[in-house]
Amino acid sequence: MNKDEIILMADASGIAYYGMGKDRDKFLHYLEAFANLVAERKREACAVICEAQGEYGDEQYAAAIRARGTQ
């Protein structure tokens, strides 16, 4: 996620109303960090599900999902 996407989501959720005031840059910094943690947790959950599919699981897909966080 980039900063513009995060701002749009913050606006859509209503949270921007509470944090875009006095110290906008600091708020956006912490909001971006939070969004990245959520995305990382979601990617890991997806990768675990992919690996847990028994004979149909694929570690290559799980690795590809995890790698998206480093791009």
Backbone as XML, in Angstrom:
<?xml version="1.0"?>
<chain id="A" units="angstrom">
  <residue number="1" name="MET">
    <atom name="N" x="0.838" y="-1.176" z="0.000"/>
    <atom name="CA" x="0.000" y="0.000" z="0.000"/>
    <atom name="C" x="0.882" y="1.237" z="0.000"/>
  </residue>
  <residue number="2" name="ASN">
    <atom name="N" x="0.474" y="2.204" z="-0.771"/>
    <atom name="CA" x="1.220" y="3.451" z="-0.739"/>
    <atom name="C" x="0.450" y="4.480" z="0.091"/>
  </residue>
  <residue number="3" name="LYS">
    <atom name="N" x="1.106" y="5.610" z="0.335"/>
    <atom name="CA" x="0.521" y="6.622" z="1.217"/>
    <atom name="C" x="-0.821" y="7.139" z="0.700"/>
  </residue>
  <residue number="4" name="ASP">
    <atom name="N" x="-0.941" y="7.341" z="-0.617"/>
    <atom name="CA" x="-2.202" y="7.829" z="-1.182"/>
    <atom name="C" x="-3.349" y="6.850" z="-0.945"/>
  </residue>
  <residue number="5" name="GLU">
    <atom name="N" x="-3.074" y="5.551" z="-1.105"/>
    <atom name="CA" x="-4.100" y="4.537" z="-0.859"/>
    <atom name="C" x="-4.517" y="4.536" z="0.611"/>
  </residue>
  <residue number="6" name="ILE">
    <atom name="N" x="-3.547" y="4.687" z="1.488"/>
    <atom name="CA" x="-3.834" y="4.695" z="2.924"/>
    <atom name="C" x="-4.685" y="5.911" z="3.284"/>
  </residue>
  <residue number="7" name="ILE">
    <atom name="N" x="-4.370" y="7.065" z="2.697"/>
    <atom name="CA" x="-5.161" y="8.272" z="2.959"/>
    <atom name="C" x="-6.600" y="8.077" z="2.479"/>
  </residue>
  <residue number="8" name="LEU">
    <atom name="N" x="-6.766" y="7.497" z="1.295"/>
    <atom name="CA" x="-8.114" y="7.253" z="0.788"/>
    <atom name="C" x="-8.890" y="6.317" z="1.698"/>
  </residue>
  <residue number="9" name="MET">
    <atom name="N" x="-8.234" y="5.267" z="2.187"/>
    <atom name="CA" x="-8.908" y="4.339" z="3.099"/>
    <atom name="C" x="-9.231" y="5.014" z="4.431"/>
  </residue>
  <residue number="10" name="ALA">
    <atom name="N" x="-8.328" y="5.869" z="4.918"/>
    <atom name="CA" x="-8.576" y="6.591" z="6.162"/>
    <atom name="C" x="-9.784" y="7.505" z="5.998"/>
  </residue>
  <residue number="11" name="ASP">
    <atom name="N" x="-9.862" y="8.158" z="4.850"/>
    <atom name="CA" x="-11.024" y="9.010" z="4.582"/>
    <atom name="C" x="-12.304" y="8.184" z="4.536"/>
  </residue>
  <residue number="12" name="ALA">
    <atom name="N" x="-12.249" y="7.043" z="3.850"/>
    <atom name="CA" x="-13.436" y="6.200" z="3.702"/>
    <atom name="C" x="-13.896" y="5.638" z="5.053"/>
  </residue>
  <residue number="13" name="SER">
    <atom name="N" x="-12.946" y="5.356" z="5.947"/>
    <atom name="CA" x="-13.309" y="4.777" z="7.242"/>
    <atom name="C" x="-13.749" y="5.832" z="8.255"/>
  </residue>
  <residue number="14" name="GLY">
    <atom name="N" x="-13.416" y="7.088" z="7.993"/>
    <atom name="CA" x="-13.753" y="8.147" z="8.930"/>
    <atom name="C" x="-12.658" y="8.461" z="9.922"/>
  </residue>
  <residue number="15" name="ILE">
    <atom name="N" x="-11.600" y="7.661" z="9.965"/>
    <atom name="CA" x="-10.527" y="7.891" z="10.933"/>
    <atom name="C" x="-9.749" y="9.166" z="10.621"/>
  </residue>
  <residue number="16" name="ALA">
    <atom name="N" x="-9.719" y="9.558" z="9.360"/>
    <atom name="CA" x="-8.994" y="10.772" z="8.984"/>
    <atom name="C" x="-9.555" y="11.989" z="9.713"/>
  </residue>
  <residue number="17" name="TYR">
    <atom name="N" x="-10.825" y="11.960" z="10.007"/>
    <atom name="CA" x="-11.480" y="13.054" z="10.729"/>
    <atom name="C" x="-10.806" y="13.303" z="12.080"/>
  </residue>
  <residue number="18" name="TYR">
    <atom name="N" x="-10.304" y="12.239" z="12.705"/>
    <atom name="CA" x="-9.719" y="12.347" z="14.037"/>
    <atom name="C" x="-8.225" y="12.627" z="14.034"/>
  </residue>
  <residue number="19" name="GLY">
    <atom name="N" x="-7.533" y="12.369" z="12.934"/>
    <atom name="CA" x="-6.085" y="12.477" z="12.990"/>
    <atom name="C" x="-5.433" y="13.398" z="11.991"/>
  </residue>
  <residue number="20" name="MET">
    <atom name="N" x="-6.179" y="14.040" z="11.122"/>
    <atom name="CA" x="-5.575" y="14.849" z="10.080"/>
    <atom name="C" x="-5.434" y="16.315" z="10.483"/>
  </residue>
  <residue number="21" name="GLY">
    <atom name="N" x="-5.491" y="16.582" z="11.746"/>
    <atom name="CA" x="-5.461" y="17.973" z="12.207"/>
    <atom name="C" x="-4.062" y="18.527" z="12.352"/>
  </residue>
  <residue number="22" name="LYS">
    <atom name="N" x="-3.673" y="18.775" z="13.578"/>
    <atom name="CA" x="-2.484" y="19.547" z="13.899"/>
    <atom name="C" x="-1.190" y="18.939" z="13.348"/>
  </residue>
  <residue number="23" name="ASP">
    <atom name="N" x="-0.980" y="17.661" z="13.539"/>
    <atom name="CA" x="0.280" y="17.033" z="13.118"/>
    <atom name="C" x="-0.014" y="15.950" z="12.084"/>
  </residue>
  <residue number="24" name="ARG">
    <atom name="N" x="-0.425" y="16.372" z="10.910"/>
    <atom name="CA" x="-0.856" y="15.469" z="9.832"/>
    <atom name="C" x="0.233" y="14.479" z="9.440"/>
  </residue>
  <residue number="25" name="ASP">
    <atom name="N" x="1.475" y="14.957" z="9.304"/>
    <atom name="CA" x="2.562" y="14.071" z="8.879"/>
    <atom name="C" x="2.822" y="12.955" z="9.891"/>
  </residue>
  <residue number="26" name="LYS">
    <atom name="N" x="2.789" y="13.300" z="11.168"/>
    <atom name="CA" x="2.998" y="12.285" z="12.202"/>
    <atom name="C" x="1.860" y="11.264" z="12.191"/>
  </residue>
  <residue number="27" name="PHE">
    <atom name="N" x="0.625" y="11.756" z="12.072"/>
    <atom name="CA" x="-0.532" y="10.865" z="12.002"/>
    <atom name="C" x="-0.405" y="9.910" z="10.817"/>
  </residue>
  <residue number="28" name="LEU">
    <atom name="N" x="-0.052" y="10.450" z="9.645"/>
    <atom name="CA" x="0.079" y="9.609" z="8.456"/>
    <atom name="C" x="1.200" y="8.587" z="8.607"/>
  </residue>
  <residue number="29" name="HIS">
    <atom name="N" x="2.285" y="8.983" z="9.270"/>
    <atom name="CA" x="3.395" y="8.048" z="9.511"/>
    <atom name="C" x="2.911" y="6.837" z="10.319"/>
  </residue>
  <residue number="30" name="TYR">
    <atom name="N" x="2.210" y="7.090" z="11.399"/>
    <atom name="CA" x="1.727" y="5.998" z="12.238"/>
    <atom name="C" x="0.596" y="5.215" z="11.573"/>
  </residue>
  <residue number="31" name="LEU">
    <atom name="N" x="-0.228" y="5.898" z="10.821"/>
    <atom name="CA" x="-1.294" y="5.213" z="10.097"/>
    <atom name="C" x="-0.714" y="4.282" z="9.036"/>
  </residue>
  <residue number="32" name="GLU">
    <atom name="N" x="0.321" y="4.740" z="8.344"/>
    <atom name="CA" x="0.981" y="3.912" z="7.333"/>
    <atom name="C" x="1.647" y="2.697" z="7.988"/>
  </residue>
  <residue number="33" name="ALA">
    <atom name="N" x="2.291" y="2.898" z="9.130"/>
    <atom name="CA" x="2.908" y="1.783" z="9.848"/>
    <atom name="C" x="1.855" y="0.761" z="10.266"/>
  </residue>
  <residue number="34" name="PHE">
    <atom name="N" x="0.713" y="1.245" z="10.757"/>
    <atom name="CA" x="-0.374" y="0.357" z="11.149"/>
    <atom name="C" x="-0.898" y="-0.427" z="9.947"/>
  </residue>
  <residue number="35" name="ALA">
    <atom name="N" x="-1.130" y="0.263" z="8.837"/>
    <atom name="CA" x="-1.634" y="-0.399" z="7.632"/>
    <atom name="C" x="-0.660" y="-1.464" z="7.143"/>
  </residue>
  <residue number="36" name="ASN">
    <atom name="N" x="0.623" y="-1.191" z="7.222"/>
    <atom name="CA" x="1.614" y="-2.183" z="6.795"/>
    <atom name="C" x="1.623" y="-3.407" z="7.713"/>
  </residue>
  <residue number="37" name="LEU">
    <atom name="N" x="1.435" y="-3.202" z="9.011"/>
    <atom name="CA" x="1.350" y="-4.336" z="9.935"/>
    <atom name="C" x="0.116" y="-5.193" z="9.646"/>
  </residue>
  <residue number="38" name="VAL">
    <atom name="N" x="-1.009" y="-4.544" z="9.373"/>
    <atom name="CA" x="-2.228" y="-5.285" z="9.036"/>
    <atom name="C" x="-2.016" y="-6.087" z="7.760"/>
  </residue>
  <residue number="39" name="ALA">
    <atom name="N" x="-1.434" y="-5.469" z="6.750"/>
    <atom name="CA" x="-1.195" y="-6.156" z="5.478"/>
    <atom name="C" x="-0.239" y="-7.336" z="5.664"/>
  </residue>
  <residue number="40" name="GLU">
    <atom name="N" x="0.796" y="-7.147" z="6.483"/>
    <atom name="CA" x="1.749" y="-8.231" z="6.746"/>
    <atom name="C" x="1.052" y="-9.409" z="7.431"/>
  </residue>
  <residue number="41" name="ARG">
    <atom name="N" x="0.216" y="-9.117" z="8.410"/>
    <atom name="CA" x="-0.509" y="-10.163" z="9.129"/>
    <atom name="C" x="-1.448" y="-10.911" z="8.177"/>
  </residue>
  <residue number="42" name="LYS">
    <atom name="N" x="-2.108" y="-10.183" z="7.293"/>
    <atom name="CA" x="-3.038" y="-10.787" z="6.332"/>
    <atom name="C" x="-2.288" y="-11.679" z="5.342"/>
  </residue>
  <residue number="43" name="ARG">
    <atom name="N" x="-1.140" y="-11.191" z="4.843"/>
    <atom name="CA" x="-0.341" y="-12.012" z="3.930"/>
    <atom name="C" x="0.098" y="-13.304" z="4.600"/>
  </residue>
  <residue number="44" name="GLU">
    <atom name="N" x="0.547" y="-13.216" z="5.842"/>
    <atom name="CA" x="1.002" y="-14.410" z="6.552"/>
    <atom name="C" x="-0.150" y="-15.393" z="6.750"/>
  </residue>
  <residue number="45" name="ALA">
    <atom name="N" x="-1.325" y="-14.891" z="7.098"/>
    <atom name="CA" x="-2.488" y="-15.766" z="7.262"/>
    <atom name="C" x="-2.815" y="-16.481" z="5.952"/>
  </residue>
  <residue number="46" name="CYS">
    <atom name="N" x="-2.745" y="-15.765" z="4.853"/>
    <atom name="CA" x="-3.009" y="-16.375" z="3.541"/>
    <atom name="C" x="-1.959" y="-17.428" z="3.208"/>
  </residue>
  <residue number="47" name="ALA">
    <atom name="N" x="-0.698" y="-17.141" z="3.508"/>
    <atom name="CA" x="0.374" y="-18.089" z="3.231"/>
    <atom name="C" x="0.207" y="-19.370" z="4.054"/>
  </residue>
  <residue number="48" name="VAL">
    <atom name="N" x="-0.182" y="-19.226" z="5.313"/>
    <atom name="CA" x="-0.395" y="-20.392" z="6.173"/>
    <atom name="C" x="-1.532" y="-21.255" z="5.630"/>
  </residue>
  <residue number="49" name="ILE">
    <atom name="N" x="-2.595" y="-20.617" z="5.189"/>
    <atom name="CA" x="-3.713" y="-21.361" z="4.611"/>
    <atom name="C" x="-3.249" y="-22.112" z="3.367"/>
  </residue>
  <residue number="50" name="CYS">
    <atom name="N" x="-2.456" y="-21.459" z="2.555"/>
    <atom name="CA" x="-1.949" y="-22.078" z="1.331"/>
    <atom name="C" x="-1.116" y="-23.319" z="1.665"/>
  </residue>
  <residue number="51" name="GLU">
    <atom name="N" x="-0.262" y="-23.219" z="2.663"/>
    <atom name="CA" x="0.587" y="-24.350" z="3.048"/>
    <atom name="C" x="-0.214" y="-25.488" z="3.674"/>
  </residue>
  <residue number="52" name="ALA">
    <atom name="N" x="-1.347" y="-25.173" z="4.285"/>
    <atom name="CA" x="-2.120" y="-26.161" z="5.031"/>
    <atom name="C" x="-3.094" y="-26.954" z="4.170"/>
  </residue>
  <residue number="53" name="GLN">
    <atom name="N" x="-3.016" y="-26.826" z="2.883"/>
    <atom name="CA" x="-3.977" y="-27.499" z="2.007"/>
    <atom name="C" x="-3.611" y="-28.947" z="1.707"/>
  </residue>
  <residue number="54" name="GLY">
    <atom name="N" x="-2.856" y="-29.558" z="2.599"/>
    <atom name="CA" x="-2.520" y="-30.973" z="2.442"/>
    <atom name="C" x="-1.770" y="-31.218" z="1.156"/>
  </residue>
  <residue number="55" name="GLU">
    <atom name="N" x="-2.181" y="-32.248" z="0.438"/>
    <atom name="CA" x="-1.482" y="-32.593" z="-0.797"/>
    <atom name="C" x="-1.624" y="-31.521" z="-1.868"/>
  </residue>
  <residue number="56" name="TYR">
    <atom name="N" x="-2.606" y="-30.628" z="-1.708"/>
    <atom name="CA" x="-2.804" y="-29.566" z="-2.687"/>
    <atom name="C" x="-2.080" y="-28.277" z="-2.297"/>
  </residue>
  <residue number="57" name="GLY">
    <atom name="N" x="-1.506" y="-28.251" z="-1.095"/>
    <atom name="CA" x="-0.783" y="-27.064" z="-0.649"/>
    <atom name="C" x="0.472" y="-26.855" z="-1.464"/>
  </residue>
  <residue number="58" name="ASP">
    <atom name="N" x="0.891" y="-25.659" z="-1.556"/>
    <atom name="CA" x="2.051" y="-25.360" z="-2.368"/>
    <atom name="C" x="2.900" y="-24.313" z="-1.666"/>
  </residue>
  <residue number="59" name="GLU">
    <atom name="N" x="4.104" y="-24.709" z="-1.293"/>
    <atom name="CA" x="4.997" y="-23.791" z="-0.598"/>
    <atom name="C" x="5.461" y="-22.660" z="-1.509"/>
  </residue>
  <residue number="60" name="GLN">
    <atom name="N" x="5.469" y="-22.890" z="-2.819"/>
    <atom name="CA" x="5.859" y="-21.823" z="-3.745"/>
    <atom name="C" x="4.836" y="-20.687" z="-3.713"/>
  </residue>
  <residue number="61" name="TYR">
    <atom name="N" x="3.560" y="-21.033" z="-3.662"/>
    <atom name="CA" x="2.526" y="-19.996" z="-3.569"/>
    <atom name="C" x="2.641" y="-19.248" z="-2.248"/>
  </residue>
  <residue number="62" name="ALA">
    <atom name="N" x="2.869" y="-19.989" z="-1.181"/>
    <atom name="CA" x="3.019" y="-19.355" z="0.138"/>
    <atom name="C" x="4.216" y="-18.405" z="0.139"/>
  </residue>
  <residue number="63" name="ALA">
    <atom name="N" x="5.327" y="-18.824" z="-0.453"/>
    <atom name="CA" x="6.509" y="-17.979" z="-0.537"/>
    <atom name="C" x="6.237" y="-16.735" z="-1.365"/>
  </residue>
  <residue number="64" name="ALA">
    <atom name="N" x="5.484" y="-16.889" z="-2.442"/>
    <atom name="CA" x="5.141" y="-15.749" z="-3.300"/>
    <atom name="C" x="4.262" y="-14.747" z="-2.540"/>
  </residue>
  <residue number="65" name="ILE">
    <atom name="N" x="3.333" y="-15.252" z="-1.740"/>
    <atom name="CA" x="2.483" y="-14.379" z="-0.935"/>
    <atom name="C" x="3.323" y="-13.605" z="0.067"/>
  </residue>
  <residue number="66" name="ARG">
    <atom name="N" x="4.223" y="-14.304" z="0.741"/>
    <atom name="CA" x="5.084" y="-13.637" z="1.728"/>
    <atom name="C" x="6.006" y="-12.612" z="1.072"/>
  </residue>
  <residue number="67" name="ALA">
    <atom name="N" x="6.483" y="-12.906" z="-0.120"/>
    <atom name="CA" x="7.405" y="-12.014" z="-0.817"/>
    <atom name="C" x="6.755" y="-10.696" z="-1.210"/>
  </residue>
  <residue number="68" name="ARG">
    <atom name="N" x="5.439" y="-10.679" z="-1.344"/>
    <atom name="CA" x="4.759" y="-9.433" z="-1.733"/>
    <atom name="C" x="5.008" y="-8.320" z="-0.718"/>
  </residue>
  <residue number="69" name="GLY">
    <atom name="N" x="5.320" y="-8.671" z="0.512"/>
    <atom name="CA" x="5.579" y="-7.669" z="1.521"/>
    <atom name="C" x="6.952" y="-7.018" z="1.400"/>
  </residue>
  <residue number="70" name="THR">
    <atom name="N" x="7.819" y="-7.596" z="0.603"/>
    <atom name="CA" x="9.154" y="-7.042" z="0.444"/>
    <atom name="C" x="9.306" y="-6.206" z="-0.815"/>
  </residue>
  <residue number="71" name="GLN">
    <atom name="N" x="8.229" y="-6.105" z="-1.588"/>
    <atom name="CA" x="8.297" y="-5.362" z="-2.854"/>
    <atom name="C" x="8.067" y="-3.891" z="-2.639"/>
  </residue>
</chain>
